[in-house]
């Protein structure tokens, strides 16, 4: 098994290395690729040192079985043909191909079989906030069709990459030391703040991130559900959280929903108000599952349920989901 990682020096690229090792993914040969800035960097994987190669239009991907790509949409679009032309399966973490009709958009707990039909050799990894939400919605959808979703996300600095995480830490240090606060990765200072914008605004007043949640949820769940999202950047370092309100065709009890979530793959129910037990990003960082709590009836909707979820955006929201896609494909060979 020959595996490539494109964007190896980034936050998700580094998480790919950790996840592949943790899950004992079968690798006989590993190749790392990066931009001119990261080419030449060296990383250790399973006791062996690997040097990042410059990503180029050549035959470097010959013999590669799976290419995990997290280098941004423009790079994915430019190099997709180069990566796939010799038969490699490109599992792409960017937004480049997610809504293309001939590219499956896959969350293994929800629609793994979609990965089997990939005419262009590309499988898209969904947006991190969408991944975490649909993993939780899938078992509820099995109880009764979900017709509407309202969601407010609380997204950590990690969603904007390693440099954004470093900037948040730097900002807190600068505030403590009474120094001018560095602001480069976000429109405003994130430390001690929340920013109600993630990605660029669209003509309808929603951001691109919010529209991803609308469109991607429908594609993954093969559903006509409508999702209205408000995506907010908060000053936690790692792990995103979401407050979710759903409306189903028939009313569901809290106990039904809790039981379905507790039995679902990739999800952990953590819900006991009497002991103040609920998920928080402080504790979900580094974990595989999406954690769910605060499950209750929606007081504004007879067919409504509301819940809170939290999960590691770099892990399940990116690297782990992509690796699980490859594991599913291997299991079907």
ABEGO torsion letter per residue (X at the ends): XBBBBBGAABAAAAAAAAAAAAAGBBBABBBBBBBAAABGBBBBBGGBBBBBBBBBBBAAABGBABBBBBAEAAAAAAAAAAAAAAGBBBBBABAAAAABAABBBBBAAAAAAAAABBAAGBBBBBBAAAAAAAAAAAAAAAABBBABBBBBBBBBAAAAEAAAAAAAAAAAAAAAAGBBBBBAABABBABGBBBABBEBBBAAGBBAAAAAAAAAAAAAAGBABBBBBBBBBBABABEBBBBBBBBBABBBBAAAAAAAAAABBGBBBBBBAAAGBBBBAAAABGBABBBBBGBBBBAABAABBBBBBBBBAABAABAAAAAAAAAAAAAAX
